[in-house]
Each structure stands twice: as C-alpha cells, then as structure tokens.
Amino acid sequence: MKRVVIVGGGFAGVSCARRLASNANVHVTLIDKNNYQQFQPLLYQVATALLGPGNAAFSLRSLLRGHANVDVKMAEVISADLTRRTVETADGKKYQGDFLVLAAGAQANFFGTTGAEQHAYPLYSLRDAELLRSRILMLLESVDREPSLIDQGALNFVVVGAGPTGAETAGSLGHLIQTARKDLYNSLEWTKAQIFLVDIGHTVLNGFSKKSQEYAIRKLEWRGVQIRFGVAVKEVHSGYVLLSDGTKILTHTAIWAGGLKASSLSDALGIQTGRGGRIDVQPDFGVSGFPGVYALGDFANIAGADGKPLPQLASVAQQSGYYCARQIVAAIAGKPGEPFHYFDKGIMAMIGRNAAVAEIGKKRYELTGPIAFAAWLGVHALLLIPTRAKIEAFLDWAWDYFGGSNVDPVLDRPEQVAVNWHAGEEKELLRKTS
C-alpha cells in the first residue's frame, strides 16, 4: 500500500483526499492545523452576519468518514524535507509518504504596509471572519451606549482592495447598514455610518469586463460605499488609516482584502518560490527536482492554457485536487499521467442582495442583477461538499432574501475585539495574541 501525505484541508487537499480515498491501494494522511475545511468564498458573509460560521466550515473527519484508508491529523506543519517526502509538525511529529502533496493554502499579504498586520482585519480564514463579525458588533454596541463615539470613527469602515473579496465585503456592509440591523439598533444614527473602498488601481473587480465593473461601481455607490481609486493605504493604526495622498480616515475597522500570498510553510521548504511565495509547479503539478512531490491550489502557481498562472479561485483548487489524485493513481500503476485541463466556469461576485455580476464560461457570457445573483448562489452551493451544508446555506440565504433578516448578532468574543477609546493602541494587540 502506498502512503500519501497531504498538507492542507482546503479545497485542493480535501478534493485530492476524497478522490484517493476510493483507492484501496492508497493510505492517505491529511494534516491541517484546523479540524475543519473552511469555505473561503463565504467568509465575508460570516463577517457581516449573513451566514453563521457553521455554514462556512465543515468537519474534515465528517467529509472523509467511511474511508478506513484515510487519517486526519490536526496539527500545524512547520517544515518539510522534499527529498524524503517528510513533513514535521509544531508538536515535533513527522509524517513520511511515498507521495507528498502540498496544499497548505494562502494567507493575507500586507505588502509591508505599516501597522496593517497588527491592526487590520484580514478576511482569509474562519477565525478572521468571526473576529471581524465580533468587531463590527462590538462597535455597534459601543455606539448604541455612547453615540459620541461616532466622532472617533466608530461607524467608519475602510475596506482595502477592490477585488472580489473587497467589493463583496463592501457591498455586504452597505446592505447591513442600509437595512439589516436597523430593527435591532433602532437608536443608532445610521446616516453617519461610512464605508470606504480603497484601491491603488482605477476600477473594481480587476479581471472582469468593463460592463461588470461599471455595474459593480453603481451598485456599491447606491449602497453608500465611497470608492477611492488611485490611492494606497500607507499606514494602519488602531484609530485611523493614512492614505498615500495624505488623507486620514478615522476608523477602528480596517478590513484587509488587498491580496494573498502562500502560507508560511513556503518559507520553510528550502526552495526558490515564485510570485506570491507560491511554488512554480510543472505541468503535472510536480515540484521540479523532487519526484513524488506535488503542490496544489493557492500554494502553487499553476499555469493555464495561455501559460499564465491560474487565479486563486475555489474552482481551480478543487479541480487541481482531483487532477493530482489521478496523477498519483497513474504513477502507482506505472502509467503516464494526463495533461491538466482547467474547466473555466467563469468568474462572479455578489455586491449585495439582488446585485451580482457573473461572467460564465470561457467565453465570459455576462450576467448582472438578479440572474447573476441566482447564478452566484447556485455555483457556490455546488462547491459545498456536504449535502447538509448546501441545504442549510440555501435556507439561510433564502431567509435573508425573503425575510430581510440575518443571523442573530451574538457578540461572542468581546475581549478580543474590545476598543480602548482612551489608551492608544496597546489594547488592539490583544486580538492578535488571544
């Protein structure tokens, strides 16, 4: 029996493990620092209380149950010996395989921005989403108790980066402020709430068509989002952000959607990495010079048909996982592998209730409005692996859509998101160390 060690329980790692699990001649060890798979495309909905955390995270053991040849280990991999196909975890344990699959995912890329790592809220993990959700609720509770805090920027939200994550988050915040929470915080001066979307570029949703971009800008502005193009965030502090043009925006919630880089494991591999710290892989996803070692998903630069790296999308990660499993099965059988062909389902983004853009398929058929909104729901539900998750997510979405209600605003981690309104920035560091 051949042993396969998979690092990472995201779309790529889980898809690879599930495909290999059906082969009785393979034993799989899946290692992740969490015991769940997180559904990154829905994290902004968790952060803005459109969905509960249980709709965006699923037990790895449940996803892989029923397969005696699969082991799930909750541990953080901190280093790897690619020659021996061995990884070491933070608790000192080592796992070796005949094949090693590196699908360790991504983390926020702050690009050296002063204060961003300490004070900004990234949105690339379930913990990030839960912290941001709690921060927003903490600010609402604080302002409800002391309205004068609005003058200190308590109801100002700055979203950094106008890509899909930033645009979707800004649109969702606009929906939240316009309609969703007025029934619960009816004494707040909602007209004083402000959302800023900041990007060094000159449009939203880079990579989408001009028509989609213009539609998204209209919908964002209709939801009250103030878009600042052509400027970067120079500094992030606990009570304000400083833009490259000298503008100072008072805020206690800077949301970082400014980019991704490979997880920190890429720094411990002892090899040269490519753009974003990701591994430049061969056409079969193999790591050059290390037979039996593969890199997948957001941890790798995977070339598309045009030779350019494919985007960091859930569909790319999922398909790369299935493909890698087929490559491993072929290698075990002594057969040649097949070329990877990415099935381009298109790109899409939701800018709030009933507002979305979708460009379907390789030819990018353009959809906007309710039809694109429905397409967004359908595609993302199909990416959810558990049937229960698909049903529950649709029920929550339907409840929000028809009932205009969100999940209950329970503030579950007040200590980690507390704001010390009088003692400077020291208290802000608590959430990073808790």
Secondary structure as GFF3:
##gff-version 3
##sequence-region A 1 434
A	DSSP	beta_strand	2	7	.	.	.	ID=ss1
A	DSSP	alpha_helix	11	21	.	.	.	ID=ss2
A	DSSP	beta_strand	26	32	.	.	.	ID=ss3
A	DSSP	beta_strand	36	38	.	.	.	ID=ss4
A	DSSP	three_ten_helix	40	42	.	.	.	ID=ss5
A	DSSP	alpha_helix	43	47	.	.	.	ID=ss6
A	DSSP	three_ten_helix	53	55	.	.	.	ID=ss7
A	DSSP	beta_strand	57	59	.	.	.	ID=ss8
A	DSSP	alpha_helix	60	63	.	.	.	ID=ss9
A	DSSP	beta_strand	70	74	.	.	.	ID=ss10
A	DSSP	beta_strand	77	81	.	.	.	ID=ss11
A	DSSP	beta_strand	86	89	.	.	.	ID=ss12
A	DSSP	beta_strand	94	96	.	.	.	ID=ss13
A	DSSP	beta_strand	99	102	.	.	.	ID=ss14
A	DSSP	beta_strand	106	108	.	.	.	ID=ss15
A	DSSP	alpha_helix	116	119	.	.	.	ID=ss16
A	DSSP	beta_strand	121	122	.	.	.	ID=ss17
A	DSSP	alpha_helix	126	145	.	.	.	ID=ss18
A	DSSP	three_ten_helix	147	152	.	.	.	ID=ss19
A	DSSP	beta_strand	156	160	.	.	.	ID=ss20
A	DSSP	alpha_helix	164	175	.	.	.	ID=ss21
A	DSSP	pi_helix	176	180	.	.	.	ID=ss22
A	DSSP	three_ten_helix	190	192	.	.	.	ID=ss23
A	DSSP	beta_strand	194	199	.	.	.	ID=ss24
A	DSSP	alpha_helix	210	222	.	.	.	ID=ss25
A	DSSP	beta_strand	225	229	.	.	.	ID=ss26
A	DSSP	beta_strand	233	236	.	.	.	ID=ss27
A	DSSP	beta_strand	240	243	.	.	.	ID=ss28
A	DSSP	beta_strand	248	250	.	.	.	ID=ss29
A	DSSP	beta_strand	253	256	.	.	.	ID=ss30
A	DSSP	beta_strand	260	262	.	.	.	ID=ss31
A	DSSP	three_ten_helix	264	268	.	.	.	ID=ss32
A	DSSP	three_ten_helix	275	277	.	.	.	ID=ss33
A	DSSP	beta_strand	279	280	.	.	.	ID=ss34
A	DSSP	beta_strand	286	287	.	.	.	ID=ss35
A	DSSP	beta_strand	290	295	.	.	.	ID=ss36
A	DSSP	three_ten_helix	297	299	.	.	.	ID=ss37
A	DSSP	beta_strand	300	301	.	.	.	ID=ss38
A	DSSP	alpha_helix	314	332	.	.	.	ID=ss39
A	DSSP	beta_strand	346	352	.	.	.	ID=ss40
A	DSSP	beta_strand	355	360	.	.	.	ID=ss41
A	DSSP	beta_strand	365	368	.	.	.	ID=ss42
A	DSSP	alpha_helix	369	383	.	.	.	ID=ss43
A	DSSP	alpha_helix	387	403	.	.	.	ID=ss44
A	DSSP	alpha_helix	414	417	.	.	.	ID=ss45
A	DSSP	three_ten_helix	426	429	.	.	.	ID=ss46
A	DSSP	alpha_helix	430	433	.	.	.	ID=ss47
###
